[in-house]
Amino acid sequence: MKICVVGTGYVGLVSCACFADLGNDVIGVDVDQAKVENLRKGILPIFEPGVKELVDRHLGKRLRFTTNLKEGVLASDFIFIAVGTPPGQNGEADLTYVKEVAAGIGRHLNGPKIVVDKSTVPVGMGDLVDSIMEENCGGEYRVDVVSNPEFLREGSAVHDFMNPDRILIGAENRQAAEKVSELYKPLDAEIVITDLRSAEMIKYASNAFLATKITFINEIANLCERVNADVSKVAHGMGLDTRIGPAFLNAGAGYGGSCFPKDVMALIHIANKEGYEFKVLKAVVEANDFQKRSMIGRIKEVLGPLEGKQIAALGLSFKPNTDDLREAVALDVIRNLVDNGARVRAYDPAAMEHAKALLPGVKFAENAYAAAEGAHCLVIFTEWNEFKEMDLERVKNAMRSPVIVDGRNIYDPAKVKALGFTYRGVGRK
Ligand SMILES: NC(=O)c1ccc[n+]([C@@H]2O[C@H](COP(=O)([O-])OP(=O)(O)OC[C@H]3O[C@@H](n4cnc5c(N)ncnc54)[C@H](O)[C@@H]3O)[C@@H](O)[C@H]2O)c1
């Protein structure tokens, strides 16, 4: 099949690479000239395991990149929209980029096409994309709009694209939906075909539900601290119940990232517009803000006043195996530490280059041990495997005082304490 993917960010680039690997001819289109020039040389704009290998395998054969949307539209039967839908001023999704792309596709249409929206967009956007395209092409060609929300997780995006729990396809025209489902046939995954608006809602509802689940266990963790219970044991016991399940029950410093915060806000906004108050989600936002702020309290509890203290911050990206810093909890907490007079030396395996511009006043170390050198306290923000496997004896010897605040509960408290650390996790005895 001939596929154009507009937007070559985390979702778009992974889609380009995976669709090419599944045997399709793929053109990735992006407005960012530097990004496209680099992609043509096989230099990736993002850190995402497995993507480089696929791009290297298919570049110049089944995969190419351009800044020219017209070229992509003319050459393709399927045009995927995978541009960003960042939060707008009041929390609503900013649809500028999706609208721009819809207008561009409309202008360049040269025949019937299927336009597939992979970006996360509010309910009703598919209809709007349809009418924008029609306005711009003068109604000359038949274009079907299909919603195909993406559920991949950064850090395991290629695996998730190739092994999805389900493929969701929403369309008013069943034939168009079936044509899109053909693209995914090689994956042997369950394909759910539904109407356009329900598909758009499923994406927001899923993300909002996951954010709620994380927030729920975080609140249980806060309560565990007060009643002297251990949230890791509580989560294990809860997760064995098949009605609940173990995923997304890891208590910690709060959720962040490019999707959950913005999608929760966007869903609240969608509800508001309809005159409905989504009370649970409002509480989720408030509780998550509290969770992030409460990390400062946890650090102060074991360290006392922060003024003049040296803190080693491990992990900056919002989750492991990505360099994505959007809404990363570490950024908020580190800025707060600096405002409170602490000196911070940070280390992240993939996100430091981008972080330097976002964290003025923070020093950066070339590895975790160097970050720990002379520190009064080491704070874990992201659960990268290399932090789980650190030589803690060596860390202790490097530190000025052996104190760990574990914002992701990656260590066994008993073992860390036996090594002589003061240990503070989230929701653990
Ligand atoms: N990142 C994730 O884990 C994830 C997962 C599922 C869904 N989503 C959704 O997918 C969408 C894309 O997210 P992302 O994280 O890949 O975004 P991103 O910011 O990484 O990438 C967006 C890309 O679109 C490009 N772009 C913007 N306007 C354009 C235009 N007019 N023409 C061509 N290219 C243009 C940008 O230059 C950028 O490269 C969002 O709606 C997001 O909510 C993201």
The ligand as an SDF file (V2000), in Angstrom:
LIG
                    3D

 44 48  0  0  0  0  0  0  0  0999 V2000
    3.7500   10.5320   22.0800 N   0  0  0  0  0  0  0  0  0  0  0  0
    2.9590    9.5440   22.4120 C   0  0  0  0  0  0  0  0  0  0  0  0
    3.3270    8.6510   23.1940 O   0  0  0  0  0  0  0  0  0  0  0  0
    1.5760    9.4400   21.8210 C   0  0  0  0  0  0  0  0  0  0  0  0
    0.8730    8.2330   21.9540 C   0  0  0  0  0  0  0  0  0  0  0  0
   -0.3940    8.1510   21.4020 C   0  0  0  0  0  0  0  0  0  0  0  0
   -0.9390    9.2350   20.7570 C   0  0  0  0  0  0  0  0  0  0  0  0
   -0.2460   10.3990   20.6630 N   0  0  0  0  0  0  0  0  0  0  0  0
   -0.8440   11.5230   19.9320 C   0  0  0  0  0  0  0  0  0  0  0  0
   -0.2420   11.5670   18.6390 O   0  0  0  0  0  0  0  0  0  0  0  0
   -0.1250   12.9290   18.2190 C   0  0  0  0  0  0  0  0  0  0  0  0
    1.3180   13.2320   17.8940 C   0  0  0  0  0  0  0  0  0  0  0  0
    2.0730   13.1440   19.0790 O   0  0  0  0  0  0  0  0  0  0  0  0
    3.6620   13.1020   19.0870 P   0  0  0  0  0  0  0  0  0  0  0  0
    4.0840   12.8460   20.4800 O   0  0  0  0  0  0  0  0  0  0  0  0
    4.1260   12.2120   17.9980 O   0  0  0  0  0  0  0  0  0  0  0  0
    3.9630   14.6250   18.6700 O   0  0  0  0  0  0  0  0  0  0  0  0
    5.3740   15.2640   18.2940 P   0  0  0  0  0  0  0  0  0  0  0  0
    5.3220   16.6480   18.8050 O   0  0  0  0  0  0  0  0  0  0  0  0
    6.4850   14.3640   18.7020 O   0  0  0  0  0  0  0  0  0  0  0  0
    5.3710   15.2880   16.6910 O   0  0  0  0  0  0  0  0  0  0  0  0
    4.5330   16.0900   15.9230 C   0  0  0  0  0  0  0  0  0  0  0  0
    5.2320   16.3540   14.5950 C   0  0  0  0  0  0  0  0  0  0  0  0
    4.3160   16.9920   13.7180 O   0  0  0  0  0  0  0  0  0  0  0  0
    5.0370   17.9510   12.9600 C   0  0  0  0  0  0  0  0  0  0  0  0
    4.1010   18.9190   12.3830 N   0  0  0  0  0  0  0  0  0  0  0  0
    3.4250   19.9220   12.9800 C   0  0  0  0  0  0  0  0  0  0  0  0
    2.6660   20.5730   12.0830 N   0  0  0  0  0  0  0  0  0  0  0  0
    2.8480   19.9570   10.8940 C   0  0  0  0  0  0  0  0  0  0  0  0
    2.3370   20.1660    9.5970 C   0  0  0  0  0  0  0  0  0  0  0  0
    1.4440   21.1540    9.3520 N   0  0  0  0  0  0  0  0  0  0  0  0
    2.7450   19.3580    8.6070 N   0  0  0  0  0  0  0  0  0  0  0  0
    3.6450   18.3680    8.8390 C   0  0  0  0  0  0  0  0  0  0  0  0
    4.1610   18.1320   10.0660 N   0  0  0  0  0  0  0  0  0  0  0  0
    3.7780   18.9080   11.0760 C   0  0  0  0  0  0  0  0  0  0  0  0
    6.0240   18.5390   13.9470 C   0  0  0  0  0  0  0  0  0  0  0  0
    7.0980   19.1960   13.2970 O   0  0  0  0  0  0  0  0  0  0  0  0
    6.4420   17.2720   14.7040 C   0  0  0  0  0  0  0  0  0  0  0  0
    7.5560   16.6630   14.0950 O   0  0  0  0  0  0  0  0  0  0  0  0
   -0.7220   13.7720   19.3330 C   0  0  0  0  0  0  0  0  0  0  0  0
   -2.0600   14.0440   19.0660 O   0  0  0  0  0  0  0  0  0  0  0  0
   -0.5970   12.8770   20.5390 C   0  0  0  0  0  0  0  0  0  0  0  0
   -1.5500   13.1740   21.5240 O   0  0  0  0  0  0  0  0  0  0  0  0
    1.0070   10.5230   21.1730 C   0  0  0  0  0  0  0  0  0  0  0  0
  1  2  1  0
  2  3  2  0
  2  4  1  0
  4  5  1  0
  4 44  2  0
  5  6  2  0
  6  7  1  0
  7  8  2  0
  8  9  1  0
  8 44  1  0
  9 10  1  0
  9 42  1  0
 10 11  1  0
 11 12  1  0
 11 40  1  0
 12 13  1  0
 13 14  1  0
 14 15  2  0
 14 16  1  0
 14 17  1  0
 17 18  1  0
 18 19  2  0
 18 20  1  0
 18 21  1  0
 21 22  1  0
 22 23  1  0
 23 24  1  0
 23 38  1  0
 24 25  1  0
 25 26  1  0
 25 36  1  0
 26 27  1  0
 26 35  1  0
 27 28  2  0
 28 29  1  0
 29 30  1  0
 29 35  2  0
 30 31  1  0
 30 32  2  0
 32 33  1  0
 33 34  2  0
 34 35  1  0
 36 37  1  0
 36 38  1  0
 38 39  1  0
 40 41  1  0
 40 42  1  0
 42 43  1  0
M  CHG  2   8   1  16  -1
M  END
$$$$
